[in-house]
Amino acid sequence: METKDPESCFKTRWWSKETVAVVTGANKGIGFALVRKLLELGLTVVLTSRDPLNGIRAVESLRAQGLHVDFCQLDVADPASVDAFASWLREEFGGLDILVNNAAVSFNDVDENSVGHAETVIKTNYFGPKLLIEALLPLFRRSDSISRILNISSRLGLLNKVRNPALRELLSDDERLSEAIIEGVVDRFLDDVKTGTWDRADQGWPKLWTDYSVSKLALNVYSRLLAKRNEGLGLSINCFCPGFTKTAMTRGRGNHTAEIAAEIGARIALLPPDKLPSGKFFIGSKNSIYSKL
């Protein structure tokens, strides 16, 4: 799928002020810019942040611009926080229509590759979104306009970055794929980290930002599995790679700003229902949006 006219995504306005979107990790960077864009387009948006003070500052900044945003503290890596958020969302809005899983961490510099925080990275970047999705699945309204989950991911987690052919085959087999298989691969990586063998060529893990890449690999594959499970049930699940973006995670280095990345992410999140796929991995630029398996 390729959209030659990305602006066309905003021309078919299927949403309204009653459409509720949740964006995680949204006190800064791409998440914050995405919240602002969705507010400007007229949706009701819930901004979440692990740190409540940072979240409140973000909300105050948006309100100073005349944009009303709702806020709730959320740490996707904490089951109690996820349960509390799901209860709050049910009480405040009764449900949701769009979930953007943006919250993520990396402890690598742009030119560095360390796995010293691998468990935290996997817990936040893979298990966190998975935990939140499972908690919120009953709350999606699944209307005719189709509810959506957009997982902010990375090309570093594509299957072609895995150098072990057996692992690639295992994770690409849609007929056999299961959460147990995904988490078995994650456990295998963490075991290799503990034994200090993770960087051996025969293990076949991605070369760049290895722990981050494995976390996004697991998220990408899980998204594909979830999309298959929800086929025909009014819920679309896709991933989006914003590319090398100037954010705190990249220490301010990158090819474009968080605002440009958020503009593309909003186009994907708001694709017209008749053009909305599921189980796809989107890559976008200012001039086009395309997806791949």
C-alpha positions as MATLAB code, in Angstrom:
seq = 'METKDPESCFKTRWWSKETVAVVTGANKGIGFALVRKLLELGLTVVLTSRDPLNGIRAVESLRAQGLHVDFCQLDVADPASVDAFASWLREEFGGLDILVNNAAVSFNDVDENSVGHAETVIKTNYFGPKLLIEALLPLFRRSDSISRILNISSRLGLLNKVRNPALRELLSDDERLSEAIIEGVVDRFLDDVKTGTWDRADQGWPKLWTDYSVSKLALNVYSRLLAKRNEGLGLSINCFCPGFTKTAMTRGRGNHTAEIAAEIGARIALLPPDKLPSGKFFIGSKNSIYSKL';
ca = [
       0.000    0.000    0.000;
       1.283    3.455   -0.882;
      -0.393    6.823   -0.460;
       0.977    9.339   -2.948;
      -1.056   12.170   -1.460;
      -0.569   11.953    2.314;
      -2.762   15.002    2.890;
      -5.718   12.984    1.549;
      -5.690   11.133    4.881;
      -7.032   14.319    6.509;
      -9.566   15.143    3.784;
     -11.942   12.312    4.663;
     -12.972   13.382    8.155;
     -14.494   10.259    9.700;
     -13.706   11.341   13.272;
     -15.329   13.890   15.592;
     -14.862   15.455   19.025;
     -16.371   12.260   20.424;
     -13.449   10.229   19.050;
     -11.110    9.408   21.943;
      -7.401    8.894   21.289;
      -4.817    7.848   23.888;
      -1.120    8.589   23.329;
       1.438    7.071   25.707;
       4.794    8.589   26.599;
       3.491   11.919   25.375;
       5.076   14.539   27.615;
       7.770   15.263   25.005;
       9.126   14.349   21.576;
       7.017   12.527   18.995;
       4.299   11.689   21.497;
       3.805   15.314   22.508;
       3.803   16.489   18.892;
       1.307   13.781   17.975;
      -1.034   14.807   20.800;
      -0.910   18.399   19.577;
      -1.656   17.383   15.989;
      -4.628   15.209   16.976;
      -5.999   18.025   19.142;
      -5.665   20.471   16.246;
      -7.628   18.025   14.096;
     -10.495   18.023   16.582;
     -10.210   14.735   18.482;
     -10.478   14.245   22.227;
      -6.970   13.238   23.319;
      -5.611   11.710   26.513;
      -1.951   12.511   27.111;
      -0.160   10.030   29.351;
       3.241   10.274   30.991;
       5.172    8.050   33.373;
       6.258   11.076   35.391;
       3.164   13.030   36.517;
       4.998   16.363   36.857;
       6.336   16.146   33.304;
       2.865   15.226   32.118;
       1.284   18.195   33.861;
       3.875   20.546   32.351;
       3.056   19.168   28.891;
      -0.666   19.661   29.488;
      -0.105   23.235   30.672;
       1.956   23.957   27.558;
      -0.831   22.722   25.280;
      -3.546   24.561   27.189;
      -1.498   27.758   26.891;
      -1.840   27.271   23.126;
      -5.618   27.038   23.467;
      -5.700   23.232   23.180;
      -7.679   21.308   25.784;
      -6.138   17.938   26.549;
      -6.945   15.319   29.173;
      -4.171   13.788   31.274;
      -3.570   10.635   33.276;
      -0.351    9.256   34.719;
       0.650    5.942   33.167;
       3.714    3.739   33.450;
       3.233    1.035   30.822;
       5.846   -1.164   32.519;
       3.873   -1.215   35.802;
       0.823   -3.562   35.835;
      -0.796   -1.635   38.696;
      -0.448    1.631   36.783;
      -1.920    0.041   33.650;
      -4.913   -1.323   35.594;
      -5.475    2.064   37.242;
      -5.348    3.804   33.876;
      -7.828    1.370   32.303;
     -10.241    1.983   35.200;
      -9.824    5.766   34.890;
     -10.408    5.675   31.136;
     -13.557    3.568   31.547;
     -14.886    5.933   34.214;
     -14.040    9.153   32.343;
     -14.865    8.231   28.731;
     -16.511    4.820   28.719;
     -14.080    3.611   26.062;
     -11.623    4.670   23.381;
     -11.184    4.618   19.614;
      -7.451    5.100   19.013;
      -4.425    3.958   20.977;
      -0.955    5.152   20.022;
       1.721    3.203   21.876;
       4.591    5.669   21.817;
       6.223    5.153   25.236;
       9.670    3.597   24.854;
      13.189    3.762   26.226;
      16.717    3.289   24.940;
      19.960    3.623   26.853;
      22.211    3.657   23.796;
      23.796    6.718   22.283;
      23.416    7.100   18.523;
      26.818    5.535   17.888;
      26.796    3.128   20.833;
      25.544   -0.433   21.346;
      25.168   -1.595   24.929;
      22.795   -4.125   26.495;
      23.355   -3.121   30.101;
      19.671   -2.225   30.493;
      18.237   -4.945   28.240;
      15.615   -6.151   30.725;
      14.268   -2.619   31.245;
      14.204   -1.972   27.498;
      12.304   -5.200   26.765;
       9.910   -4.646   29.685;
       9.067   -1.108   28.565;
       9.132   -1.398   24.780;
       7.522   -4.803   24.300;
       5.784   -6.010   27.431;
       4.534   -2.489   28.244;
       2.514   -1.942   25.049;
       1.335   -5.560   25.161;
       0.131   -5.176   28.748;
      -1.676   -1.942   27.927;
      -3.308   -3.363   24.805;
      -4.600   -6.369   26.741;
      -6.034   -4.071   29.436;
      -7.730   -1.760   26.928;
      -9.034   -4.301   24.397;
     -12.446   -4.541   26.137;
     -12.759   -0.746   26.014;
     -12.392   -0.265   22.261;
     -15.740    0.795   20.808;
     -15.115   -1.016   17.512;
     -17.462    1.297   15.626;
     -18.115    1.357   11.882;
     -15.194    3.767   11.504;
     -12.942    1.038   12.923;
     -10.952    1.435   16.114;
      -7.184    1.536   15.711;
      -3.951    0.708   17.498;
      -0.801    2.299   16.138;
       2.423    1.032   17.685;
       5.350    3.405   17.220;
       8.174    1.065   16.268;
      11.400    0.956   14.272;
      12.880   -0.511   11.120;
      15.634   -1.795   13.406;
      13.107   -4.402   14.499;
      12.220   -5.741   11.049;
      12.801   -9.429   10.443;
      15.500   -8.713    7.877;
      17.653   -7.339   10.691;
      17.741  -10.795   12.333;
      20.823  -12.620   11.066;
      19.759  -16.044   12.351;
      17.757  -17.767    9.544;
      16.027  -20.154   11.955;
      14.767  -17.258   14.075;
      13.584  -15.374   10.994;
      11.673  -18.416    9.793;
      10.143  -18.999   13.223;
       8.875  -15.434   13.543;
       7.625  -15.169    9.967;
       5.438  -18.320   10.103;
       1.965  -16.851   10.619;
       0.365  -20.270   10.941;
       2.485  -21.270   13.936;
       3.102  -17.854   15.466;
       2.014  -17.401   19.080;
       2.778  -15.204   22.064;
       4.730  -18.119   23.544;
       7.001  -18.194   20.502;
       7.569  -14.410   20.606;
       8.354  -14.447   24.292;
      10.543  -17.497   23.881;
      12.668  -15.491   21.449;
      12.785  -12.572   23.895;
      13.828  -14.902   26.733;
      16.514  -16.402   24.529;
      17.940  -12.942   23.877;
      17.925  -12.042   27.564;
      19.666  -15.343   28.355;
      22.339  -14.476   25.797;
      22.741  -11.095   27.480;
      23.222  -12.766   30.859;
      25.824  -15.176   29.480;
      27.595  -12.448   27.501;
      27.083  -14.226   24.163;
      24.507  -11.823   22.679;
      26.980  -10.237   20.246;
      28.297  -13.472   18.752;
      27.616  -13.707   15.042;
      26.111  -17.178   15.341;
      23.395  -15.882   17.703;
      22.193  -13.638   14.881;
      20.715  -10.732   16.819;
      20.420   -7.306   15.139;
      23.709   -5.410   15.052;
      22.503   -1.886   15.858;
      21.006   -0.882   19.236;
      20.535   -4.599   19.833;
      18.292   -4.562   22.918;
      16.122   -1.786   21.457;
      15.960   -3.617   18.126;
      14.898   -6.893   19.761;
      12.211   -5.080   21.764;
      10.813   -3.570   18.561;
      11.163   -6.883   16.740;
       8.936   -8.479   19.388;
       6.455   -5.571   19.174;
       6.281   -5.790   15.380;
       5.657   -9.528   15.382;
       3.116   -9.276   18.203;
       1.270   -6.547   16.285;
       1.029   -8.854   13.291;
      -0.301  -11.666   15.481;
      -2.836   -9.381   17.156;
      -4.018   -8.067   13.784;
      -4.701  -11.615   12.623;
      -6.638  -12.416   15.805;
      -8.824   -9.328   15.361;
      -9.454   -9.699   11.649;
     -13.052   -8.750   10.897;
     -13.679   -7.585   14.469;
     -13.493   -3.839   13.895;
      -9.988   -3.241   15.247;
      -6.961   -2.369   13.126;
      -3.426   -2.879   14.477;
      -0.422   -1.424   12.657;
       3.154   -0.291   13.336;
       4.864    2.903   12.256;
       8.561    3.717   12.039;
       9.066    7.492   12.389;
      12.662    7.214   11.169;
      15.734    8.918   12.605;
      13.997   11.740   14.465;
      15.514   14.549   16.524;
      14.375   13.624   20.049;
      15.842   13.063   23.494;
      16.292    9.390   22.606;
      18.644   10.310   19.739;
      20.312   13.068   21.789;
      18.867   15.631   19.396;
      20.350   14.053   16.282;
      18.231   13.010   13.323;
      16.991   13.690    9.816;
      13.786   15.491   10.765;
      11.858   16.949   13.682;
       9.361   15.310   16.007;
       6.659   17.493   14.426;
       7.269   15.995   10.982;
       7.226   12.464   12.416;
       4.000   13.245   14.275;
       2.379   14.651   11.138;
       3.014   11.349    9.355;
       1.899    9.319   12.378;
      -1.373   11.265   12.537;
      -2.039   10.595    8.853;
      -1.633    6.871    9.457;
      -3.693    6.884   12.657;
      -6.521    8.687   10.838;
      -6.566    6.811    7.541;
     -10.095    6.612    6.086;
     -11.852    3.390    7.158;
     -12.037    2.117    3.580;
      -8.256    2.541    3.187;
      -7.196    1.258    6.593;
      -5.287   -2.044    6.556;
      -4.242   -4.113    9.549;
      -1.066   -5.987   10.368;
       1.123   -3.598    8.369;
       4.394   -1.831    9.091;
       4.292    1.762    7.870;
       7.207    3.910    6.808;
       6.469    7.511    5.948;
       7.997   10.609    4.444;
       6.637   14.095    3.818;
       5.597   13.083    0.320;
       4.293    9.528    0.693;
       3.312    6.804    3.121;
       3.911    3.157    2.325;
       3.543   -0.077    4.192;
       5.294   -3.421    4.113;
       4.855   -6.735    5.856;
];
